[in-house]
């Protein structure tokens, strides 16, 4: 099980310090949300912000592009230090081409689907991706309630992965805490994104440990 704290919930006044602190706590990924105010009704940091952070952290930068026409920004995101670049099925006119673009930049490619988007819509490109991100809330804001029905898609993806002998990781994002993490793991999730649960916890190390222990149940 990999843990990916979401930078969206960190303290922007001490961003580098917050990220270095969770890195010392043994997490694997830093989940970075890019939002353009159009694909989702919110705006977040662009590549220039985490380009500076790249010099201060060895974490895998897991960049989730919640933007319209993400192919316009893929190159700048890669240059800023992304390790994984995930784009939304719903935002891409030519999804296959955009995933090729990511791989040509020697980055891992991911595809994300919103709660109302079916797994069937991404079956044609599953052999191209390193990660599938299942949104367990509607994207755009942190702190939303987990949508249990989305876990059916995690199980469905795991079955396809096994039957087709594919290698992608399954990541879940939204409303993840010590309770919902258990359901995510049972459904076959490999990566848990958690923002407010980690950064707003009185003891972030305890929060991380509780998420990781979900795989022990």
N, C-alpha and C positions, 0 to 999 in steps of 0.2 A: 504494500500500500504506500502510495506517495501522497504527500501533503503539499498543497499549493496555496499558501496564504495570499489573499487578494490585496494588492497594493491600494486598491480603492478605499480600503478601510483604515489605512495607516494614517499617522499624524503627518500632515503635509508640512508642518513647521519643523519636523525633524525626520524627514523621509529616509535619508541615508542611515541614520542611527536606528530607526525602527527596523529597517531591512537587515542591517547587520546583526541586530539583536535576534531576529527570528532565524537568521542563518546559523547562528551559534546554537540554536535549539534543535538543529538537525533536520530541518525541512529540506525537501528536494527541489521544489520549484518556487518561483515567484510569479504569481498570476497577475498580468498587467492588462487592464482593460483600456482599450482605445475607443472613445465614443465621440461621434461627430455632431450630435444634436439633431440628426435627421433619421438615421436608421433606428436610433433610440432617442428618447426625449431627455438627453443629458449630454454634457460635454466633459471630457476628462483630458488628462495629460497626453501630449503628443510625443513623438520619438525624441525630441530634443531633451525632454525631462529624463527619460530612462537611459539615454546615451551617457549622461553624466553618472548615473548610478551604476552603469556597467563596469566602470573602473573601480567601484567600491564593493562589488559582490561577485562571488563565484557561483551563485545559484543559477539554475536553468531559468532563463527568462521565457516564460510561457505567455506569449502575447496574443490576446483575444481581440480581434478587430471587429468591433460593433459599428461598422461604418458602411455607407452606401458605396458601391463600386470600389471595393477594397484594393483591386489591382492598381489603382492610382497611387497607393501608398506602400505597397509591399516592399519596394526597393528601399525606401527610406527607413522602414521598420527594420529591415534586415541590416542595414548599415548602422543602425543605432545599437545593435547588439542582441537582437532577438535570437533565441535558439529554436523555438517553436512558434510558427505563425499560423494562427487559426482564423479562418474566414467563415462567414455565415452563408449557408446554402441560400437563404432568402435574399441575400444582398448581392449575389453574383449572377450576372447575366451569362457568363461563360465560366462556369465553375471548374471544369476540367483544365482549361487554359490557365486560370489563376493558380491552381495547385501546381501545375507545371512550372509556372513562374517562380513559385516559392522554392521548389526543388532545384531549379537552375541556379538559385542564389546559395545553394548548399545549406539550406535550412530545412528542418522538419516541417511538414505541412499537416495542418489539422482542419477539420470541417466541423462547424457548430450547427445545431438545429434547435430552434425555439420549441416551447412546449406544444404548440399546435402543429408542428411540422413532423411528418411521418418519417420513419426510417427508410421506407421504400424510396423516398425522393433522393437518397444519397447512395443507394445500393450500387449504381453504375460506377461510382468513383471510390468505393471502399478499398479497392486494391491499390489506390494511389496514396492513401493517407497514413500518417504515423499516429494520428490521434483523432478520436471523435469526441466532441464536447456536447453532452446532453444538458441543455439548460433546464434546470429544475425550478426556475422561476421565470417570469417574463423579464427580458433583459433591460438594463438601463439604470437601475438603482439597487444599492445594497440594502440588506436588512429585510428582504421580503420573505413571506412564508413559503415554505417548501411545498411543491405540488406533487403528491405521492404518485399520481397516475403516470408521471414521466418515467418512473422506474421500469415500466413495462418495456420502454424502448432500450434501456440498458440491457435487460435480459435478452431482448430480441437481437441486439447487436452482438452480444456475447455468443449467441447460438450461430449467427452468421459467421463470425470470426472463426469459430471452431470448425464449422462444416466446410468453410472455404480455405482453411489453413492460412488465415491472414494474421498480421502482426500488430495491428493498431491498438493503442491504449484507449480505454474508455474513461473519460473524465466527466465528472458531474459538477455543476456550478449553480449555487443558489439555495439559501436556506439550510446549509449544511451545519450541523452541530453534533453533539455527542449522541443524540437520539436518532436523528435522521441518517447519520453516518452508518449505523448498523444496517439500515435498510438498503443503503447504497451498496455496501459491501456484499450483502446477500444477493443483490441483483447482478453482481459481477463488475462493479466499478473498480478501476485501478488507481485513479487519481481523484482526490477530494479537494475541491476549491472551497476555502472558507475565509471570509473576510471579517465581519464584525464579531463572529464567535471567537476568533483568535485575538484580534487587535483590541477588542473592547473587554476582553476577559481580565479579571483581576490578576490572574496568573496565566499568561500566554503559554508557558511551558506545559502547564497542566492541561490546557485546552488541546494543544498539539498531541500530547500523550493520550488523551481520551479519544481523539479522532483515530489515532493509530491503533489503539486497542480494539477498535470496532472490528478489525479483521481477526481478532482472537476469539470472538464470541461464536 
